[in-house]
Amino acid sequence: MTDLPDLAVTGATGVLGGMVARQLSDAGFSQRLLVRDPRRAPGLLDAAPAVAVSYGDPVLSRPALEGVKVLFMVSAAEAEDRLQQHYAFVDAAAEAGVQHIVYTSFFGAAPDCTFTLGRDHYATEERIRASGMGFTFLRDNFYLDFLPMLAGEDGVIRGPAGDGVMAAVAREDIARSAVAVLRDPAVHAGATYDLTGPEDISLAHAAEVLTRSTGRTVTYQHETVKEAFASRDSYGAPAWQVEAWVSTYTAIAAGELAGVTSDVHGLTGQDPMPLEELVKLPQL
């Protein structure tokens, strides 16, 4: 597949990867779209051919990665075996000769961070570091886009976040930052960027903003950790996923998602958008 573009983008059928692919296309970049189902790939003309991959299937992924120099790797969908999928894909990329991975990690990723899935991101970073490939890590804070979705049908956001704050960031700002790196990845080799929004925001304040901006009454109700697990039992989700959901809130309470950075502005030359601005945008 060496006759295909040597810039590859994963996740183009999803929101973040799709944003990156479209922005690259608009800027005139040829790219190879690595997707599970090429029929669902966005139509970006001949400069963006779609190739089938599966993170957990190196037999499929390795030939799809042949000839790729720079790879934008969006983290896989949440799953119990996501880390094993990441390992398999990173290993396939290294074997295929990929030179540089730009990976969407998580803010504060560490082997012992409170957010359970953040530990998987840290482990993925370590696998990439050990692979010998060049890398750039985009450590995204909590998605600002998700805040409106946290409210239940009654307009209440429930969780054990206390008065903690987070520097939540819009996916649009993450995408613009990723494209800035992909335009000239060599300049960003070995760098880790902490991508945040313009302010530290509590869930109580987010509820106030959503009420003011949307006309829907939204409030925040603190739960204990025990109450949080109990209230989510009815969803029938596996234990690992419920723990991930709850640990999102406890990470906020622990202060692990707080701390605004200037990295979005440094990469894009634009300030990241606040929640008030984001809720006015058309929803994807």
Secondary structure, DSSP 4 states (H G I P E B T S, - for coil): -TTS-SEEEE-TTSHHHHHHHHHHHHTT---EEEES-GGGS----TTS-EEE--TT-HHHHHHHHTT-SEEEEPPPPS-TTHHHHHHHHHHHHHHHT--EEEEEEETT--TT-SSHHHHHHHHHHHHHHHHT-EEEEEEE-SBGGGGGGGS-TTSEEEES-TT-EE--B-HHHHHHHHHHHHHSGGGGTT-EEEE--SS-EEHHHHHHHHHHHHSS--EEEE--HHHHHHHHGGG---HHHHHHHHHHHHHHHTTTT----SHHHHHHSSPPPPHHHHTTSPP-
